Amino acid sequence: MTTMMDATPQSAPAGYDEDILLEVKNLKMYFPVTSGMLFQRTVAHVKAVDGVSFTVKKGETLGLVGESGCGKTTTGRCILQLYKPTDGEVLFEGQDLTKLGTKQMRGMRREMQVIFQDPYSSLNPRMTAGNIIGEPLLVHGLVSGKSEYREKVAELLVNVGLNPYMADRFPHEFSGGQRQRIGVARALSVSPKFIVADEPVSALDVSIQAQIINLLEELQEQYNLTYLFIAHDLSVVRHISDRVGVMYLGHMVEIAERNEVYRNPVHPYTKALLSAVPIPDPILDAQRERVLLTGEVPSPLNPPSGCVFHPRCPIADDECARVTPELRQISPDHWSACLKVDGYGPY
């Protein structure tokens, strides 16, 4: 069996913080817009991610929230190098993934995996569940024979709550929740340290969502995993995350410990997001402050100058249209990118 020894990345540089698993610095992802049939030329760029910075500590879950099109999924794919970032650094255990060669990056695939949003389209319909889960084992040379291969696949199926005899079934024979469990097992098969969960429950029924969230939490404790959890549902994010980052139009506008974000949001966009979350108690729901946004989300093809949120912000002034705010610390473990909020210094 072929091994991946030749693709093993170099050791991390001295001096990096061992508590930090992932550090993203000024990440940018611009997609070119071309014109012409035969001789295509770039006429503009879609700024899907524009200068995003954050860290993820070992063993924690960082939730990433925001409207559709804000750049959450693109950020996750840039971290995994499924998209080659336009600019910025992605440091995984001190190593900049953007500078690794193809062989080195292939070796890093064992350390970082992804759970996709749609359990219907993310599984190959022509492969059995066992082959879907076991393929990474063969690619990375982690099993030495058929017997060990079958044992490992059966173990992974049990770990995600499925029966080993289901290994011979095809994806169309499973429910949506079961398919997502197969996707989770596939991600776990190479024993990664870091998993990007790209809206893993948004396509599932609410009752099934709870089961998958509980499964992810159990696996995190069992395998000491670190998650980047991308989602729309703020209630789900609050349940599973240790910290929460809020994105708007390709920018990180606020990041803090989860309870701090929900109890003391300071960015106007975060306040607007939270005010839209329904509360089951009608009395409390009637008493809370509503933040209503006007207008539509600007196009990332031509984002506003200054603060990208200023055209819809209820407290914006002329300065907001001129100056681009940086993430600034406003309290311990709480950062916000707003000119109207006092901060200690840049992120």
Secondary structure, 3 states (H helix, E strand, C coil): CCCCHHHCCCCCCCCCCCCEEEEEEEEEEEEEEEECCCCCEEEEEEEEEEEEEEEEECCCEEEEECCCCCCHHHHHHHHCCCCCCCEEEEEECCEEHHHCCHHHHHHHCCCEEEECCCCCCCCCCCCCHHHHHHHHHHHCCCCCCHHHHHHHHHHHHHHCCCCHHHHHCCHHHCCHHHHHHHHHHHHHCCCCCEEEEECCCCCCCHHHHHHHHHHHHHHHHHHCCEEEEECCCHHHHHHHCCEEEEEECCEEEEEEEHHHHHHCCCCHHHHHHHHCCCCCCHHHHHHCCCCCCCCCCCCCCCCCCCCCCHHHCCCCCHHHHHCCCCCEEEECCEEECCCCCCCCCEC
